[in-house]
Every structure is written in C-alpha cells, then in structure tokens.
C-alpha cells in the first residue's frame, strides 16, 4: 500500500483526508437528524445549538493545537499557514461543548442537548479516522515505532502503531455501549453524552502516550492535559447528576 491512498472516481483523484472528512461531516449530520429526540428539542433550538457547536469546535480545535508546541507557536505567531494548518479532535469536542452552552444561554434553553450528539460524533469520528489512516505520515496521527503484529509501514520502512485504527475499534465498542445505555429509562438527560466524553477522553489520554508528538508538559502533551481537565469536569458532573437522580427518586416515593 502506498500512502496517501488517493481515491479515484472516474477522472477525479481525491485526497483521502478531504474525502473522508467531508463524509464524516455529512453522514454524522444525517445520523444526528435521524436519531435526535425531536420531541425534546424544537428544530429552531436544535439549529442554534448546532451553530454554537460548529463555531466552538472550530475555535477549540485550533487553540488546543497551538499548545502542541508552545515554543514554536510563540515563534511563529504571525505565520498564518502554521496557525491554520493543524487541528485536534479533543479541542473540537471541548470547544464544541463550550459553544453549545453559550448558544443555549443566548436562546434561553436549559435542557440538556448532548445526548443527541453522542452517536453522530462516534460515527463521524470513525469515518474521519479512515481518512487519517489512508493519508499516512503527512497526517501526523500515527503512533510510535512498534514490533507488534499490528504495526503498519506508512511508506518509510518503519512499522508504527496504527493509532487511527485503534481509535476506530475503540469508537465502535464505545458506540455499542452507548446504544445500550441510551435504552435505559432511569438515566438523566445528558448521561449518554457524558459517558461518551468520559470514555473518549480516557482513551485519548492513554493512546497519546504512544504518539510521537511533543510532550512538553512533564510527560504529557497538550491533548492529554485537555483530556485530564475534561475528565475531571465530567466525572464531577456525573457524580452530581447521580446524586440528584437518587434524591429525585427518593422524593417521589410514597410516604408510608
């Protein structure tokens, strides 16, 4: 296999990253429209939330990328190509969360909307990672050198962890778990998305130890720091929601 693996459609030759990233957005959005709780969130409110998610994700993915190598970012602060070329999924997720909360405050919506995004995100991220894998070395999403049977030669004769494939496998398992969780009636609004974030952030915290990105923050990189911050927030949030859920159930019991 020669990387990048270009996709040939008739006379067209399409770069795999562009193709699969475009498919990830398109199919992910279609999954959102199909699976969202229509009775829970009116269309106009949902559109405002989506707009907030898009803006927040775009900003978050860029800002977190700039902290990958803070020294280089300071040195190249006026290099527009450098500032715009990179992005991170974790930054997009956390930035999208902030964007959604800002949008909800602007439209006066207080109910949780995250559950509708969990499965579309899983599907979209899996599709996007296909493009990352087929792009090869230039995508910078591969892992460190390995002697494992899973090692892949991306074109320079070195076997590396195909972390893109590891992530796809993890997301498939996580999606299956979320489908089961979603069917449980006793969970609170927002639980599915909270479990998605805890699962994915924990995975990224661990998998980034076998990625050859700079780790300038002791033994951690920028992604791992963001994952730790996100995990602290979501674990606290789940614990709080569980207590409120138990309290609500106890309050609803009849007095004997």
C-alpha positions in Angstrom: 0.0 0.0 0.0 1.3 3.4 -1.0 0.4 6.4 1.2 -1.5 8.7 0.8 -4.1 6.3 -0.7 -5.8 8.5 -3.2 -9.4 7.8 -4.2 -10.1 7.6 -7.9 -13.6 8.3 -9.1 -13.6 8.3 -12.8 -11.4 11.2 -13.9 -11.3 12.6 -10.4 -8.4 11.9 -8.0 -9.4 12.8 -4.4 -7.2 13.1 -1.4 -8.4 10.6 1.3 -8.3 13.1 4.1 -10.6 15.5 2.3 -13.0 12.8 1.1 -13.4 11.1 4.4 -13.5 14.3 6.5 -16.3 15.5 4.2 -18.1 12.2 4.5 -17.7 12.4 8.3 -19.5 15.8 8.5 -22.2 14.8 6.0 -23.0 11.3 7.4 -22.6 12.5 11.0 -25.1 15.2 10.5 -27.5 12.8 8.8 -27.2 10.5 11.8 -28.0 13.4 14.1 -31.1 14.3 12.1 -32.3 10.7 12.2 -31.6 9.9 15.9 -32.2 13.2 17.7 -35.1 13.4 20.1 -37.4 15.6 18.1 -40.0 15.9 20.9 -37.2 17.1 23.3 -35.6 19.9 21.3 -37.6 22.1 18.8 -36.0 22.4 15.3 -35.1 26.1 15.8 -33.4 25.5 19.1 -31.5 22.5 17.6 -30.2 24.6 14.8 -29.0 27.3 17.2 -27.2 24.6 19.2 -25.6 23.1 16.1 -24.3 26.5 15.1 -22.8 27.0 18.5 -21.2 23.6 18.4 -19.7 24.3 14.9 -18.2 27.6 15.9 -16.9 26.3 19.3 -15.4 23.2 17.7 -13.6 25.2 15.0 -12.1 27.5 17.6 -11.3 24.8 20.2 -9.6 22.5 17.7 -7.3 25.3 16.6 -6.5 26.8 20.0 -5.6 23.4 21.5 -3.4 22.6 18.5 -1.3 25.8 19.2 -0.4 24.4 22.6 1.2 21.2 21.0 4.5 23.0 20.7 4.1 26.3 22.6 7.6 27.5 21.8 7.1 27.1 18.1 3.7 28.8 18.3 5.2 31.8 20.0 8.0 31.9 17.4 5.5 31.6 14.5 2.7 33.7 15.9 2.5 35.7 12.7 2.7 32.7 10.3 -0.9 32.3 9.2 -0.3 29.0 7.4 1.1 27.5 10.6 -1.7 28.8 12.8 -4.4 27.5 10.4 -3.0 24.1 9.3 -3.5 22.0 12.4 -6.5 21.0 14.5 -7.4 18.4 17.2 -10.5 16.3 17.8 -10.2 16.8 21.6 -10.0 20.5 21.2 -13.0 20.4 18.9 -15.1 18.4 21.3 -14.3 20.6 24.3 -14.6 23.8 22.2 -17.9 22.5 20.8 -19.2 21.9 24.4 -18.5 25.5 25.3 -20.1 26.7 22.0 -23.2 24.7 22.8 -23.5 26.1 26.3 -23.1 29.7 25.0 -25.7 29.1 22.3 -28.1 27.6 24.9 -27.8 30.7 27.1 -28.3 33.0 24.2 -31.6 31.3 23.2 -32.7 30.7 26.8 -32.7 26.9 26.5 -31.8 25.0 29.7 -32.4 21.3 28.9 -29.5 19.0 28.0 -28.9 18.5 24.3 -25.7 16.4 24.4 -27.4 13.0 24.1 -28.4 13.8 20.6 -24.8 14.4 19.6 -23.1 11.3 21.1 -23.8 8.7 18.4 -23.4 11.1 15.4 -20.0 12.0 16.8 -19.0 8.4 17.2 -20.0 7.7 13.6 -18.4 10.8 12.2 -15.1 10.3 14.1 -14.8 6.7 12.9 -15.3 7.8 9.3 -12.8 10.7 9.7 -10.1 8.4 11.1 -10.3 6.3 7.9 -9.1 9.4 6.0 -6.4 9.9 8.7 -5.1 6.4 8.2 -5.1 6.5 4.4 -3.3 9.8 4.4 -0.2 8.2 6.1 2.7 10.1 7.6 1.7 13.6 6.5 -1.4 13.4 8.7 0.7 13.1 11.9 -1.9 10.9 13.6 0.1 7.6 13.5 1.8 6.1 16.6 5.3 5.4 17.6 7.5 2.6 16.2 6.4 -0.9 17.3 7.2 -4.6 16.8 3.6 -5.5 17.4 1.8 -7.6 14.7 -0.5 -4.6 14.2 2.5 -2.4 13.0 2.0 -0.6 9.7 4.6 0.8 7.3 3.3 4.1 6.2 5.9 4.4 3.4 9.3 4.9 5.1 10.1 1.4 6.0 9.3 1.8 9.7 6.5 -0.2 11.4 4.3 2.1 13.6 1.2 1.7 15.8 -1.8 2.5 13.5 -3.4 4.5 16.3 -6.1 5.6 13.8 -7.3 2.0 13.6 -7.1 1.6 17.3 -9.3 4.6 17.7 -11.8 3.3 15.2 -12.0 0.0 17.1 -12.5 1.8 20.4 -15.2 4.1 19.0 -17.1 1.1 17.6 -17.1 -0.5 21.0 -18.0 2.7 22.7 -20.9 3.3 20.3 -22.2 -0.2 21.1 -22.1 0.6 24.8 -23.8 3.9 24.3 -26.7 2.3 22.3 -27.3 0.1 25.4 -27.0 3.0 27.8 -29.4 5.1 25.7 -32.2 2.5 26.2 -32.1 2.8 30.0 -35.1 4.8 31.2 -33.7 5.7 34.7 -30.8 7.8 33.4 -30.8 11.5 33.5 -30.8 13.8 30.4 -27.2 14.2 29.2 -26.0 10.9 30.6 -25.2 9.4 27.2 -23.1 12.3 26.1 -21.3 12.5 29.5 -20.4 8.8 29.2 -19.2 9.3 25.7 -16.9 12.1 26.7 -15.5 10.2 29.7 -14.8 7.2 27.5 -13.2 9.0 24.7 -11.1 11.4 26.8 -9.8 8.5 28.9 -8.9 6.6 25.6 -7.1 9.7 24.2 -5.3 10.3 27.5 -3.8 6.7 27.2 -3.3 6.4 23.5 -1.3 9.6 23.2 1.5 8.0 25.2 2.3 6.1 22.0 2.1 9.0 19.7 5.3 10.8 18.6 4.0 14.3 19.3 5.9 16.7 21.6 5.3 16.1 25.3 6.4 19.4 26.7 4.3 19.3 29.9 6.4 16.9 32.0 5.4 13.6 30.4 2.2 14.9 28.9 1.2 16.6 25.7 -1.4 19.3 25.1 -4.1 16.7 24.2 -3.5 14.8 27.5 -3.8 18.0 29.6 -7.1 18.8 27.9 -8.3 15.2 28.5 -7.4 15.4 32.2 -9.3 18.7 32.5 -12.3 17.3 30.7 -12.3 14.1 32.7 -12.2 16.0 36.0 -15.2 18.0 34.8 -17.3 15.1 33.5 -16.6 12.8 36.4 -17.7 15.6 38.8 -20.8 16.2 36.6 -21.8 12.5 36.6 -21.4 12.2 40.3 -23.5 15.3 40.9 -26.2 14.1 38.4 -26.3 10.6 40.0 -26.9 12.2 43.5 -29.6 14.4 42.1 -31.2 11.5 40.4 -31.2 9.4 43.5 -32.6 12.3 45.5 -35.4 12.8 43.0 -36.3 9.1 43.1 -36.4 9.1 46.9 -38.6 12.2 46.9 -41.1 10.6 44.6 -41.5 7.5 46.9 -44.9 7.4 48.7 -44.8 8.1 52.5 -46.0 5.0 54.4 
